[in-house]
Amino acid sequence: MMTRRHVGGVLGAMVAAATLHVAAAAAEPKPLPDKPFAEHRIVLQLSDSDAKKESLVISVANNLIKAYGPDAIAVEVVAFGPGIDVLRTGNANRTRVESLISQGVTFDVCVNTLDTIERETGKRPDIIPGAIPVQVGVGQILSLVENGFTLVRP
């Protein structure tokens, strides 16, 4: 026979387990890009808010697509921390980023960074629609590297 205390303990354990399951699911990286026949896989890290770095990352992605063709290479740009500025709607490079997205380059934006900015400023940054939210930017990079991507930090 279960007492109230036992029932409360069992319910508490069930709630804790469900919470851990939801938290673990939220922390999982997004699936790998859908380019199964890509000969090369590159992840570009952008963690600086610097116009020259943004331009360099965009140029590297563009050069890779030109050199190998959009189907022969998977290029993923992961922006976190100050690097998310490249994905803001008002960024001067927006047209270049959207052009790359239309050619199959993936741009990930770190949700943890967005949450931090919202907490600190009271407003969530406006991000271009083509950006893909990932919970943890560095976690996404780690997952990609573990799955055969080469990390490049221009």
N, C-alpha and C positions, 0 to 999 in steps of 0.2 A: 504494500500500500504506500502510495506517495503522499508525503505531507506537503503542505503549502510551500515550505522551504525547498523541498526537492523539486516541485513543479517550477518554482521561481528560478532555481538553479539551472534546470533543464532548459527553460525558456531563454534564460540569459545566455546560456551556451549556444543555443540555436541562433539567437540574434547576433552574437559575436561571430559565429562561423559564417553566417550570411553576409555580415559586414566585411569580413576578411575576403570572402569570395568576390564581392563587388569591387573592393579596393584592388584586389589582384587583377581583376579583369580590366579595370580602368588603367592600370599601369602597364598593361601589355602593349607592346609596340604594334603599329598597324601592319597589315600584311605586306609582303615584299611586292615591289612593282610588277606589273603584269607584262613582262617582256621575257618570256621563257627562252627565246632563241638569241637573246643578247649575248654577244661574245665577250663583252666587257661590262663591268659593273663598278660605277664610281659613286661615292658619296662625298659631296662637298660640304664642309662645315663653314657656317657663317655665324660667328658669335661676337662680332664687332660692329658698332655703328659708325662706320667710316665709309664715306662715298667712294674712296679709291678701292677699298676691299670689296664693297658691293659690286662695283664695276668689274673688278678682277674676277670675282666668282661668276658673274653673268657671262663675261667673255670666255672663261674657261669652259663653262657649260656649252656655250654657243660653238666654240671651236671643236669640242668633242663631237657634237651632233654633226657638224660639217664634215669632220674627218672620217667618222665611222658610219654616218647615216643614222637616222632615228631608231631604226629597228635593230641595229647591230650593237648598240650601247644603251645601257640603263644609267641615267644620270639622276641622282637625287640630291637636292640641296636641303640641308637641315639647318634652319635658323632658330637660334635660341638666345636668350639674354638680349643684349643690345642689338644683336644681329637680326632680330625680327623687323627692324625698321625697314628693311628692303621690301617687306611684304605689306607695309602700310599703304592704304589707298592713295595717300598724298605723296608717295615717294616718286622722285624724278625718274626712277628706273622702271616704273610700273609697266609701261608699254613693252619694254624689253623682256621683263619677267613673264608677262602674259604671252608674248610671242614664243618664248621657250616652252611654256606650259602647253601651248597649242602644238608644239613639236614633240611632246612626250616627256619633257623634263618635269620631274616632280619637285614641288617646293613644299616642305613641311614647316609648320609653325608650332612652336612649343607652347602648349596650353598652360603649363606651369608659369611660364614667363607672362603670358596674357593675364593669368589670375593675379600674379604679383603686381603688375602695372595697375590693374583694376582696383586692387586693395589699396595701393599707395596713392592713386590719383582720383579714385571714385568713378573712373570711366574706362571701359574696355576699349582698346585701340581698334580702329576700323581696319580690317585686313582684307586684301583683295580676295574675291570669291574663289579663285583657283587654288589658293593655298589649302593644304590638307593639315588639319589639326592632329598633332600627336601629343600625348600627355607629357612625355619626358623627352626633350630633344636629344640629350646625350644618350638616353636609353635607346632611342631610335637609331642613332649612329652605331651604338654597340651591337644592336640586333643586325643591322645591315652588314657590319664588318664580320660578325660571326657567320653570316650567310653568304660570304664570298665577295662582298664589296670591298674596294680599296678606298681607304679614307685619304682625302686630299684636303689640306687646309691652306688655300692660297693666301 
